[in-house]
Amino acid sequence: MEGWGTIFLTFTGTIYLIMMAYVSYRIKRSTESTRALVNEIKEIRKEESKPYVVIDIKPKEQAPQILEVKVANIGGGPAFNIKCGFQPDIVYRKESGIMLSDLPIFKGLAHLAPGEQTRFFFAAAVEYMTCKNNPKEFEAKTSYSDIFGDSHEKSYHIDLTVRTALLFAEEKGLNDVVVEIERLTREVCWLRKNIETFFEKDVEETKRPDMGTLKGIYREMKR
């Protein structure tokens, strides 16, 4: 009997060890899966929190005759120490010879919050586009860092000729429509007044006696 008891205890212990090993394996796998899920969530949140700085030169809204530079952060997190450069570089002020890349705003903009943007005047559209020496296509490069300290670099191709038709167009607003209606109303009133004056003069001339002519005599006879 003692032999069977020993065998039973050995068998039971073996089963227990196997079960414990299986439980430990499942716990380990579950822990690894949980850790991987947590890391994945962290990466997703990190991606969502990354800034995305874009730069463009485009016609100004409501005034397409003016070109403006636009720097915007369309990402989900703040951008820091933003720098921009252009190739070929563009003369921003001919009088002083200042290049666009030399402007302080492109040497290290301290901060740009998510959804924040900055705009400023670049050039008059007609003057810039009609000058043969002004580049119409160029590369813009931005560099900046995020809240985690990671650095980012983006390059953009800017082609002003794509919006050439818009540069010489003028967008009318509601105020312009009102002004135009008022102008047309004044012109209609002026025209009406002149027509009434013309007919009044014609009636007076018709009533005026003209006995010195056959036409006048005929008129008098009809009366």
Helices and strands as residue ranges (DSSP letters): H 2-48, E 53-60, E 63-73, E 79-87, E 91-93, E 98-99, G 100-102, G 104-106, E 109-112, E 117-124, H 125-130, E 137-145, E 151-159, G 160-163, H 164-167, H 174-207, H 214-222
